[in-house]
């Protein structure tokens, strides 16, 4: 290779995924560097190519440009595009004409992850792609789609790597004194929350089973409210709400005014909810305020499919779990920017009217949309389990080295054959 691609990695998912990916890029003939901002970044990038950044964050854009120039970087690799150090680096990379590779949790979870160019979620190219354009790109492809899995693929590993990472970050505070996490809590608070959540898993599992059995055996029709992490970038940067409490208040008020009196409302917490937001007490308070205490339920984490299979409709801000509702043909109401919020299959009804008589989605249009994702940005595998990483590595480097992004490649007829779910089951 006379002119090798030169990749600069920033922060990645907790655990060894970015380092394994870097080694694969090296094996393909590229050159690789990694900027680390704390001891956790360093521990999960052993060996050469590591660049420690210990400066203040207001110096980062200048330092980033200098690193890119010094190493003649051609490609920037990030996990998520909204945390400040990534957003600033992407602006520098675009000004220099670099290719920007963005990884994210899968739009179709749990056995897929997302790979896109330039941006993800509310910044994804999917936001501007109409379903009819996707259908045109799929015209030459015939594929039986795999079912949506009912479980999160590597939840325990996700929590383990997260706790370990934040532990290293706390231990290395002196060496990286200027490091500031992209979330509001301190590193120590993040670590304690991860550890507490991990230790309380057996108790939460029992609580969840009891609540789920009460709902499933209750014999009442119910609507499902899919909650997200308040500190997640999709909620924080791509929704109209300043807090989860605002969303809870809107949903409960709409349910109280519009839903038939024999219907119930079930709030389902995110599997990684760690207690930093007092969801259960706030839901109880709002339900009492609107006179629906006996018809509102809360379920802590766990499997979504068991509830969704019996639900009448679903409402969320912009959770990727909304796609599981669409796959089942459930009416869905969203509020934030979401890559799947297309008029063909997501309702725009006022919430009161939605709970009274929700409009059903165009399921054929949604299946075409999902088919398009599986042929483009959704890759079989995961960041946190060894099995998921192996499946992911078999596909992703070729996509990164391709001159066309996944959406362009499909439109041009140059997309490589895709692996499907059977590889990781």
C-alpha distance (Angstrom), angle and dihedral (degrees) to the residues before:
residue distance angle dihedral
X1 . . .
X2 3.81 . .
X3 3.79 97.3 .
X4 3.81 107.3 28.1
X5 3.78 120.5 -161.4
X6 3.80 111.4 -108.5
X7 3.80 115.0 -146.5
X8 3.80 128.0 -161.3
X9 3.82 114.6 -161.8
X10 3.80 121.3 -161.3
X11 3.83 125.0 179.8
X12 3.78 118.2 -21.0
X13 3.80 138.8 -177.5
X14 3.81 115.5 -57.5
X15 3.79 110.2 -83.1
X16 3.81 137.1 27.8
X17 3.82 99.9 -43.6
X18 3.81 98.8 105.1
X19 3.80 92.8 47.2
X20 3.81 91.8 50.5
X21 3.79 89.6 48.6
X22 3.81 90.9 49.8
X23 3.80 91.1 52.7
X24 3.80 89.9 51.5
X25 3.82 91.1 50.7
X26 3.82 88.6 51.2
X27 3.81 89.8 51.0
X28 3.82 88.4 53.1
X29 3.82 90.6 56.7
X30 3.80 100.9 -96.5
X31 3.79 128.6 124.2
X32 3.79 121.2 -122.5
X33 3.81 139.4 -158.3
X34 3.79 130.4 173.6
X35 3.80 127.1 -155.8
X36 3.80 112.6 -148.4
X37 3.78 125.3 -161.3
X38 3.82 100.4 -176.3
X39 3.80 142.4 11.9
X40 3.81 91.5 -89.0
X41 3.81 89.5 61.3
X42 3.81 90.1 49.4
X43 3.80 96.1 47.9
X44 3.80 91.9 52.1
X45 3.82 92.4 48.1
X46 3.82 104.7 55.9
X47 3.77 119.8 176.2
X48 3.82 132.5 21.4
X49 3.78 130.2 -13.9
X50 3.80 96.5 52.0
X51 3.82 118.8 138.1
X52 3.81 115.3 -170.3
X53 3.79 116.0 -146.6
X54 3.78 111.2 -161.7
X55 3.77 99.6 157.4
X56 3.77 128.0 110.1
X57 3.80 115.6 -80.0
X58 3.79 93.9 -115.3
X59 3.82 86.9 64.6
X60 3.79 93.2 52.3
X61 3.84 100.5 92.2
X62 3.81 90.7 52.3
X63 3.81 92.2 45.1
X64 3.79 91.7 46.1
X65 3.81 91.8 53.9
X66 3.81 90.0 48.5
X67 3.82 92.4 50.9
X68 3.79 91.4 48.9
X69 3.78 91.7 49.8
X70 3.82 95.3 44.4
X71 3.79 93.5 52.6
X72 3.83 96.6 34.1
X73 3.81 89.6 -124.1
X74 3.81 116.1 -159.3
X75 3.83 99.9 177.4
X76 3.82 135.1 38.8
X77 3.83 119.4 -156.1
X78 3.83 121.8 -163.7
X79 3.78 140.4 163.0
X80 3.79 104.6 -131.4
X81 3.79 124.0 -6.5
X82 3.81 104.2 -131.3
X83 3.82 107.6 65.5
X84 3.82 105.5 103.6
X85 3.81 98.4 -112.3
X86 3.80 90.4 51.1
X87 3.80 96.3 43.8
X88 3.82 90.3 50.5
X89 3.81 92.4 46.6
X90 3.81 91.3 49.5
X91 3.79 90.5 54.3
X92 3.81 89.9 51.3
X93 3.81 91.3 46.2
X94 3.79 93.2 51.1
X95 3.78 91.3 49.8
X96 3.81 88.6 53.9
X97 3.82 93.8 45.9
X98 3.81 95.9 -113.5
X99 3.79 125.5 156.4
X100 3.81 110.1 -111.3
X101 3.81 118.1 -149.3
X102 3.81 115.4 -164.1
X103 3.79 124.0 -167.3
X104 3.79 122.7 -167.8
X105 3.77 140.5 162.7
X106 3.78 109.2 -75.7
X107 3.78 121.4 -79.1
X108 3.80 81.7 -146.2
X109 3.79 105.2 45.6
X110 2.95 149.4 -129.5
X111 3.80 105.2 12.2
X112 3.78 97.4 35.5
X113 3.80 135.4 63.4
X114 3.80 127.8 -159.7
X115 3.80 126.0 -112.4
X116 3.81 118.8 -179.0
X117 3.79 140.6 152.1
X118 3.84 123.3 -113.8
X119 3.82 98.7 -5.8
X120 3.80 148.9 3.0
X121 3.81 138.8 -148.0
X122 3.81 108.0 2.4
X123 3.82 89.9 5.9
X124 3.81 94.4 49.8
X125 3.79 122.9 118.9
X126 3.80 85.3 -123.7
X127 3.80 88.9 75.3
X128 3.81 90.1 70.7
X129 3.81 98.9 35.9
X130 3.80 115.4 101.2
X131 3.80 120.4 -143.4
X132 3.80 90.2 -118.1
X133 3.83 89.6 59.3
X134 3.79 90.2 51.1
X135 3.79 90.9 49.7
X136 3.81 90.1 52.1
X137 3.81 91.1 51.8
X138 3.82 90.2 50.5
X139 3.79 95.0 50.0
X140 3.81 94.2 104.2
X141 3.81 96.9 43.9
X142 3.81 127.6 86.6
X143 3.80 115.9 -173.4
X144 3.79 137.4 153.0
X145 3.79 105.2 -131.1
X146 3.81 121.6 -131.8
X147 3.79 118.3 -119.7
X148 3.78 121.0 -100.8
X149 3.83 106.6 -97.6
X150 3.79 117.5 -120.2
X151 3.82 98.1 -138.9
X152 3.77 138.9 56.9
X153 3.80 104.4 -106.8
X154 3.81 103.3 -136.3
X155 3.80 110.0 7.9
X156 3.80 97.1 143.7
X157 3.79 92.0 47.9
X158 3.81 90.1 47.9
X159 3.79 91.2 54.4
X160 3.81 93.1 43.4
X161 3.81 95.0 52.1
X162 3.81 90.7 43.9
X163 3.81 93.1 53.7
X164 3.81 91.6 45.0
X165 3.80 92.9 48.6
X166 3.80 94.2 50.3
X167 3.79 89.9 46.4
X168 3.80 90.6 57.1
X169 3.79 90.9 45.1
X170 3.81 89.8 55.4
X171 3.81 92.5 46.4
X172 3.81 91.7 51.6
X173 3.78 97.1 47.7
X174 3.83 94.1 115.5
X175 3.82 93.2 52.9
X176 3.83 92.1 47.9
X177 3.81 99.8 32.5
X178 3.82 93.1 155.8
X179 3.79 95.3 54.9
X180 3.79 115.0 120.3
X181 3.83 120.5 -175.7
X182 3.79 117.2 -125.4
X183 3.80 90.2 -122.3
X184 3.80 128.3 72.1
X185 3.82 97.5 -110.9
X186 3.78 124.1 81.4
X187 3.79 121.0 -108.9
X188 3.81 90.4 -106.1
X189 3.80 91.9 52.1
X190 3.82 91.3 48.9
X191 3.80 90.9 50.5
X192 3.82 93.2 49.3
X193 3.81 91.4 49.1
X194 3.81 92.5 50.2
X195 3.81 91.1 47.6
X196 3.81 93.6 46.1
X197 3.80 91.5 49.2
X198 3.80 91.1 49.1
X199 3.84 93.5 49.5
X200 3.82 94.0 45.8
X201 3.80 95.0 51.1
X202 3.85 94.9 105.6
X203 3.84 92.8 50.7
X204 3.80 92.6 45.0
X205 3.79 90.4 48.4
X206 3.81 90.9 56.2
X207 3.81 92.2 46.4
X208 3.79 90.5 49.1
X209 3.80 94.0 50.2
X210 3.79 92.5 51.0
X211 3.83 92.6 48.8
X212 3.81 92.4 46.1
X213 3.81 92.9 49.4
X214 3.81 91.1 50.7
X215 3.79 90.5 53.4
X216 3.78 97.1 43.4
X217 3.81 92.7 45.6
X218 3.80 94.2 42.5
X219 3.78 94.9 86.6
X220 3.80 93.9 -141.7
X221 3.82 128.0 123.9
X222 3.79 111.5 -112.7
X223 3.79 142.8 -173.5
X224 3.80 120.1 -137.2
X225 3.81 123.6 -134.0
X226 3.81 109.3 -162.3
X227 3.80 110.2 -151.7
X228 3.79 128.2 -155.4
X229 3.77 136.6 -159.4
X230 3.79 108.6 -81.8
X231 3.82 90.1 -142.1
X232 3.81 94.6 49.5
X233 3.80 115.1 114.2
X234 3.82 93.3 -123.9
X235 3.80 90.7 59.4
X236 3.80 97.2 34.3
X237 3.81 99.6 44.9
X238 3.81 105.2 22.3
X239 3.80 105.8 40.9
X240 3.82 136.4 75.4
X241 3.82 93.1 -126.6
X242 3.79 126.4 96.1
X243 3.81 91.5 -161.6
X244 3.78 141.1 9.8
X245 3.80 88.6 -113.0
X246 3.81 89.7 67.2
X247 3.80 90.3 55.3
X248 3.82 92.8 46.7
X249 3.80 90.9 51.7
X250 3.81 92.9 49.5
X251 3.81 93.9 49.0
X252 3.79 96.5 46.4
X253 3.79 92.5 46.8
X254 3.82 91.7 49.3
X255 3.80 91.2 47.4
X256 3.81 92.9 48.6
X257 3.80 92.1 51.1
X258 3.79 100.8 39.5
X259 3.81 114.5 24.1
X260 3.82 120.7 92.6
X261 3.80 110.6 -99.7
X262 3.81 94.0 -111.5
X263 3.82 93.3 53.3
X264 3.81 122.5 97.8
X265 3.81 133.9 -152.5
X266 3.82 122.9 -135.2
X267 3.80 121.9 -163.9
X268 3.80 111.9 -155.6
X269 3.82 115.1 -161.6
X270 3.80 122.6 -141.7
X271 3.84 113.3 -94.6
X272 3.82 90.1 -118.8
X273 3.81 96.4 46.5
X274 3.81 104.4 138.6
X275 3.77 104.3 -173.8
X276 3.78 100.2 -100.1
X277 3.83 86.5 124.4
X278 3.83 116.4 50.1
X279 3.79 94.9 -131.9
X280 3.80 101.2 160.2
X281 3.84 97.3 50.6
X282 3.79 91.4 44.4
X283 3.81 92.6 50.4
X284 3.80 90.0 50.0
X285 3.81 91.5 49.4
X286 3.80 93.9 49.7
X287 3.81 92.6 44.8
X288 3.82 90.1 54.1
X289 3.80 90.5 47.0
X290 3.83 91.2 56.7
X291 3.80 96.7 38.6
X292 3.81 97.6 -113.7
X293 3.83 102.1 107.3
X294 3.80 92.7 126.9
X295 3.82 91.9 52.9
X296 3.82 102.3 46.4
X297 3.83 123.4 83.9
X298 3.80 136.6 -177.4
X299 3.81 125.9 -149.3
X300 3.79 119.8 -170.3
X301 3.82 113.4 -136.0
X302 3.78 121.7 -64.3
X303 3.78 131.2 108.6
X304 3.77 116.1 -11.6
X305 3.81 97.6 -164.7
X306 3.81 95.2 69.9
X307 3.79 90.3 61.4
X308 3.77 97.8 34.5
X309 3.79 93.0 56.0
X310 3.82 89.3 65.9
X311 3.82 100.6 35.0
X312 3.82 125.5 112.5
X313 3.80 94.9 -148.7
X314 3.80 141.8 -17.7
X315 3.78 134.3 -131.4
X316 3.80 128.1 -169.2
X317 3.78 141.6 152.0
X318 3.80 96.6 -117.4
X319 3.81 106.0 -50.7
X320 3.78 116.8 160.0
X321 3.80 85.4 -131.1
X322 3.80 86.4 75.4
X323 3.78 86.3 80.4
X324 3.79 90.5 65.0
X325 3.79 87.1 59.3
X326 3.79 91.7 50.6
X327 3.81 91.7 48.0
X328 3.80 87.6 57.4
X329 3.79 92.1 47.6
X330 3.81 93.9 -112.5
X331 3.80 120.1 153.6
X332 3.80 108.2 -106.0
X333 3.81 132.0 -162.1
X334 3.81 119.9 -167.7
X335 3.80 133.3 179.8
X336 3.81 109.2 -171.9
X337 3.78 132.0 60.7
X338 3.82 108.0 -74.8
X339 3.78 131.2 171.1
X340 3.81 89.9 -130.0
X341 3.83 97.4 46.8
X342 3.79 94.6 112.0
X343 3.82 119.9 152.8
X344 3.79 91.4 -124.1
X345 3.78 93.6 69.2
X346 3.83 111.9 9.4
X347 3.81 119.1 77.2
X348 3.80 122.2 -124.3
X349 3.83 94.5 -169.6
X350 3.81 119.8 132.8
X351 3.77 106.1 -95.7
X352 3.82 94.6 -113.0
X353 3.82 90.5 54.2
X354 3.80 91.4 43.9
X355 3.80 92.7 57.2
X356 3.81 90.2 45.3
X357 3.83 97.1 50.4
X358 3.84 114.6 -8.9
X359 3.80 118.4 -155.4
X360 3.79 114.9 -120.4
X361 3.81 120.1 -123.9
X362 3.78 126.3 -114.1
X363 3.79 94.3 -106.7
X364 3.81 94.3 -170.8
X365 3.79 90.2 56.9
X366 3.79 90.7 47.8
X367 3.80 92.5 51.1
X368 3.79 89.3 53.1
X369 3.80 89.1 50.1
X370 3.79 92.1 49.7
X371 3.79 91.0 46.3
X372 3.81 88.4 53.8
X373 3.81 91.6 52.7
X374 3.80 92.6 49.5
X375 3.80 89.9 53.1
X376 3.82 94.2 47.7
X377 3.80 129.2 18.9
X378 3.82 102.5 8.6
X379 3.80 114.9 88.3
X380 3.79 125.6 -170.9
X381 3.79 110.9 -114.8
X382 3.78 141.8 48.7
X383 3.79 142.7 -108.4
X384 3.80 100.0 -127.7
X385 3.82 111.9 43.4
X386 3.81 122.9 65.2
X387 3.82 90.8 -127.6
X388 3.81 91.9 50.4
X389 3.81 92.7 48.6
X390 3.80 92.0 50.9
X391 3.80 92.1 51.7
X392 3.79 91.3 47.3
X393 3.80 95.6 48.8
X394 3.81 91.1 55.4
X395 3.81 89.5 66.3
X396 3.76 114.3 22.7
X397 3.81 106.1 68.1
X398 3.80 93.0 58.4
X399 3.81 88.6 51.6
X400 3.80 91.7 50.0
X401 3.80 92.0 50.5
X402 3.80 93.2 47.5
X403 3.83 114.8 106.1
X404 3.82 89.8 -137.0
X405 3.79 125.9 62.6
X406 3.84 116.4 -122.3
X407 3.81 94.0 -95.3
X408 3.81 94.0 47.9
X409 3.80 91.7 46.5
X410 3.79 92.5 56.2
X411 3.81 92.9 46.6
X412 3.82 90.3 49.2
X413 3.80 93.5 47.0
X414 3.81 92.2 -118.1
X415 3.82 99.4 109.1
X416 3.79 114.6 128.2
X417 3.83 119.9 -122.5
X418 3.80 110.5 -84.6
X419 3.77 131.4 -129.4
X420 3.77 116.4 -125.4
X421 3.76 139.0 -149.5
X422 3.79 98.5 -81.3
X423 3.81 88.8 74.9
X424 3.81 93.9 69.7
X425 3.78 103.4 31.2
